[in-house]
Amino acid sequence: MDLITPIGFVLAVAAVIVSDMMDGGTLRSLINPAAILLVLGGTIGATSMSSRLADLRALPRLAMRAFRPPKIDRVAVVREIVGYADVARREGLLKLDSLLADVKDDFLRHGLMMAVDGTDENLVRQVLEAEMETRETASLAGARFFETAGGFAPTLGIIGTVIGLVSVLSNISDAAKLAPSIATAFIATLWGVSSANLFWLPIANKLKVLAGLETGAREIMLEGVLAIEAGDSPRVVLDKLRAHLTPEEMKALEKAAPGEGAAAAAPAQPAREAAP
């Protein structure tokens, strides 16, 4: 589990509660069942109306990615592809056909399969780019749901506040209860804004980051497959793929396989979870 997600959520909620207490408030004053029901129920309902049924069915699995993200090791991806390039250089491209069953990532396996079959380079690029776009769209479905919910939640909070104020003004004869009733009415706005900025939008951003990392790994796979099909040497393939790595990842690559050692890893351990 990626502990930074729950830890960040707890820290954000704690900051709100502690700041309220420092101003003389109490935890009990922040809890209003009617406001919570309106904001959360209304947000989920409105967001569901904006989504497809297929997306809603996949939502639990996609949402869990924020807490249990796939392991994306782009350095391992580079080493694996350089290893395949070394095999193709030494024993011929057709030799990769016997290794396809061991390729754990289906996107990379599909690309290598087309390269082994002698598919035109432009067609390989078109097919893999289309597949990459489709996978990214599917990965972003969860992010879109949470982002949409983050837009609805504050508005639902305002609606709850308006409803509360209407109720207060309809019973304005009791001046002693006026101030507490107004304060209670604004709890709905607090829940709407807080849920949007402490839960819905952060989860959406986390899912977007993960989708971007997965797409980045697939871009490396795409360039690697095209380089292998073009007959580039392992050193050239390594140089091409290094351009996609961050400085930190480059250091990790050099530490794992300094110099031409990366090419000697034929093939390296597959990056099994780079692209689910």
Buried (B, 14 or more C-beta within 10 A) or exposed (E): EEEEBEEEBEEBEEEBEEEBEEEEEEEEBBEBEEBBEBBBEBBBEBBBEEBEEEBEEBBEEBBEBBBEBBEBBBBBBBBBBBBBBBBBBEEEBEBBEEBBEEBBBEBBBBBBBBBBEEBEEEEBBEBBEEBBEEBBEBBBBBBBBBBBBBBBBBBBBBBBBEBBBEEBEEEEEEEEEBEEBBEBBBBBBBBBBBBBBBBBBBBBBBBBEBBBBBBBBBBBBBBBBBBBBEEBBBBBBBEBBBEBBEEEBBEBBBEBBEEEEBBEBBBBEBBBBBBB
